[in-house]
């Protein structure tokens, strides 16, 4: 690995150990075995490096949303059963420390405009990635309009779920409760 990759891996470890606000450039350098100048050269700033490290951590976690990854879902894409299955897999990851980072970054957003802007652009792609899990198809085939509507809906649901699990995991909704809420919403929408 080169300095760029070493810095990214070191930043990921620092985020998981210390969080965003408490991680210093010196922490990253120590963890990565590089030097301070490398951060500016490869990423422009410590905050940009940490934002990219966070996005990489979320991407790595995304693989777990498919369950154990050994089998393709047999539930119908777009069905309440698929919805329940995927959200069950997502909920299974919410005890991971990296999700607390999401809440930390949300709270700090106005203090870190460069990071906020970087992560805001990544939200569309997060939604684009959730759509095939729930609706079938391929991520690269999801049009921007769908990513900006259905994808945004899923990202909003996930952000709320992360917040609830971070606040009090014992009272946070289960996949069954979310699915029942979806069923009730569909019933109400189809009655009119």
C-alpha positions as CSV (number, residue, x, y, z in Angstrom):
1,X,0.0,0.0,0.0
2,X,1.1,3.6,-0.7
3,X,0.7,6.5,1.6
4,X,-2.8,7.4,0.3
5,X,-4.2,3.9,1.2
6,X,-2.2,3.8,4.5
7,X,-3.8,7.1,5.5
8,X,-7.3,6.0,4.6
9,X,-6.9,2.7,6.6
10,X,-5.4,4.6,9.5
11,X,-8.2,7.2,9.5
12,X,-10.8,4.4,9.5
13,X,-9.2,2.8,12.6
14,X,-9.0,6.3,14.3
15,X,-12.7,7.0,13.5
16,X,-13.7,3.7,15.1
17,X,-11.5,4.2,18.1
18,X,-11.9,7.9,18.8
19,X,-14.7,9.3,16.7
20,X,-14.6,12.3,14.3
21,X,-14.1,15.2,16.7
22,X,-11.4,13.6,18.8
23,X,-9.3,12.3,15.9
24,X,-6.3,14.5,15.2
25,X,-4.0,14.6,12.2
26,X,-1.2,13.3,14.5
27,X,-3.4,10.3,15.5
28,X,-3.9,9.4,11.8
29,X,-0.2,9.7,11.1
30,X,0.7,7.6,14.0
31,X,-1.9,4.9,13.1
32,X,-0.9,4.9,9.4
33,X,2.9,5.1,9.7
34,X,3.0,8.1,7.3
35,X,3.7,11.8,7.8
36,X,1.6,15.0,8.3
37,X,2.5,16.3,4.9
38,X,0.9,13.2,3.3
39,X,-2.6,14.2,4.5
40,X,-2.5,17.5,2.7
41,X,-0.9,16.1,-0.4
42,X,-3.3,13.2,-0.8
43,X,-6.6,14.5,0.7
44,X,-6.2,18.2,1.1
45,X,-7.2,18.2,4.7
46,X,-7.7,16.0,7.7
47,X,-11.5,16.5,7.6
48,X,-11.7,15.4,3.9
49,X,-9.6,12.3,4.7
50,X,-11.9,11.5,7.7
51,X,-15.0,12.0,5.5
52,X,-13.7,9.6,2.9
53,X,-12.7,7.1,5.6
54,X,-16.3,7.3,6.9
55,X,-17.8,6.7,3.4
56,X,-15.5,3.7,3.0
57,X,-16.6,2.3,6.4
58,X,-20.3,2.7,5.3
59,X,-19.5,1.0,2.0
60,X,-17.9,-1.9,3.8
61,X,-20.9,-2.2,6.1
62,X,-23.2,-2.2,3.1
63,X,-22.2,-5.7,2.3
64,X,-23.8,-6.9,5.5
65,X,-27.1,-5.5,4.4
66,X,-27.5,-8.6,2.3
67,X,-27.2,-10.9,5.3
68,X,-24.5,-13.4,5.4
69,X,-23.7,-12.7,1.7
70,X,-23.7,-16.4,0.8
71,X,-27.2,-16.6,-0.7
72,X,-29.2,-14.4,-3.0
73,X,-32.6,-13.4,-1.5
74,X,-35.5,-15.6,-2.5
75,X,-38.0,-12.9,-1.5
76,X,-39.8,-10.9,-4.2
77,X,-38.1,-7.6,-5.0
78,X,-40.3,-4.7,-3.9
79,X,-42.4,-7.0,-1.6
80,X,-43.0,-6.4,2.1
81,X,-41.1,-9.7,2.7
82,X,-38.0,-8.3,1.0
83,X,-38.4,-5.0,2.9
84,X,-38.5,-6.9,6.2
85,X,-35.5,-9.1,5.2
86,X,-33.3,-6.1,4.2
87,X,-34.2,-4.0,7.2
88,X,-33.6,-7.0,9.5
89,X,-30.1,-7.3,8.0
90,X,-29.5,-3.5,8.4
91,X,-30.7,-3.6,12.0
92,X,-28.3,-6.4,12.7
93,X,-25.4,-4.0,11.9
94,X,-26.6,-1.2,14.1
95,X,-24.6,-2.2,17.1
96,X,-21.4,-1.6,15.2
97,X,-19.5,1.5,16.5
98,X,-19.3,3.1,13.1
99,X,-23.0,4.0,13.2
100,X,-22.4,6.2,16.2
101,X,-20.1,8.2,13.9
102,X,-23.2,9.0,11.7
103,X,-24.9,10.7,14.6
104,X,-21.7,12.5,15.6
105,X,-21.2,13.8,12.0
106,X,-24.8,14.8,11.7
107,X,-24.6,17.0,14.9
108,X,-21.3,18.5,13.7
109,X,-22.4,19.2,10.2
110,X,-22.7,22.9,10.4
111,X,-19.3,23.2,12.0
112,X,-17.7,21.2,9.2
113,X,-19.1,22.6,5.9
114,X,-16.4,20.9,3.8
115,X,-17.2,17.5,5.3
116,X,-21.0,18.2,5.2
117,X,-20.8,19.0,1.5
118,X,-18.7,15.9,0.8
119,X,-21.1,13.6,2.6
120,X,-24.2,15.3,1.2
121,X,-23.0,14.2,-2.3
122,X,-22.5,10.7,-1.0
123,X,-26.1,10.4,0.2
124,X,-27.4,10.1,-3.3
125,X,-25.1,7.2,-3.9
126,X,-26.1,5.6,-0.6
127,X,-29.8,5.7,-1.7
128,X,-28.8,4.4,-5.1
129,X,-27.2,1.4,-3.3
130,X,-30.2,0.6,-1.2
131,X,-32.6,0.5,-4.0
132,X,-31.4,-2.7,-5.6
133,X,-31.3,-4.4,-2.2
134,X,-35.0,-3.7,-1.7
135,X,-36.4,-3.4,-5.2
136,X,-34.0,-5.7,-7.3
137,X,-32.0,-4.7,-10.3
138,X,-28.5,-3.2,-10.5
139,X,-27.2,-0.1,-8.7
140,X,-25.7,1.3,-12.0
141,X,-29.1,1.1,-13.6
142,X,-30.8,3.3,-11.0
143,X,-31.6,6.7,-12.6
144,X,-30.9,9.9,-10.7
145,X,-34.6,10.7,-10.4
146,X,-35.2,7.4,-8.6
147,X,-32.1,7.8,-6.5
148,X,-33.4,11.3,-5.5
149,X,-36.8,10.1,-4.5
150,X,-37.0,6.4,-3.5
151,X,-33.3,6.4,-2.6
152,X,-33.7,9.5,-0.5
153,X,-36.7,7.9,1.2
154,X,-34.6,4.8,2.2
155,X,-31.7,7.0,3.4
156,X,-34.1,9.0,5.5
157,X,-35.5,5.8,7.0
158,X,-32.1,4.5,7.7
159,X,-30.9,7.8,9.3
160,X,-33.9,7.8,11.6
161,X,-33.3,4.1,12.4
162,X,-29.6,4.8,13.2
163,X,-30.7,7.7,15.5
164,X,-33.2,5.6,17.3
165,X,-30.8,2.7,17.8
166,X,-28.1,5.1,19.0
167,X,-30.4,6.8,21.4
168,X,-32.0,3.6,22.9
169,X,-31.6,0.3,21.1
170,X,-34.2,-1.4,23.4
171,X,-37.1,0.8,22.2
172,X,-35.9,1.2,18.5
173,X,-38.2,-0.5,16.0
174,X,-37.6,-4.0,14.7
175,X,-37.8,-5.0,11.1
176,X,-41.2,-6.6,11.8
177,X,-42.5,-3.3,13.2
178,X,-41.1,-1.3,10.2
179,X,-42.8,-3.8,7.8
180,X,-46.1,-3.6,9.7
181,X,-45.9,0.2,9.4
182,X,-45.2,-0.1,5.7
183,X,-48.2,-2.4,5.3
184,X,-50.5,0.0,7.1
185,X,-49.2,2.9,5.0
186,X,-49.9,0.9,1.8
187,X,-53.4,0.0,3.0
188,X,-54.2,3.7,3.8
189,X,-52.8,4.8,0.4
190,X,-54.8,2.2,-1.6
191,X,-58.1,3.0,0.2
192,X,-58.5,6.4,-1.4
